């Protein structure tokens, strides 16, 4: 396989992924203009956004080709999400006030 053929097939794949992301963005507009409950809209938009972000990560950041980098991003993301949850218990104390502060 020559370099030109390899480059052409890579461009086709990127273009197909880009068109899929564009179609998902259009789907978000369709969902936004539906007359549905806010919680249903939130769930639908979140699902479409996660699929859109997954496509962008896998193909434009080349995570589909590099398994080691993929696992690093997955583990790092889970770690960050878990670390963000650490502060939620303290937020209730801040909003209600410290009981010993009076």
Order of alpha helices (4+ residues) and beta strands (2+ residues): alpha-alpha-alpha-alpha
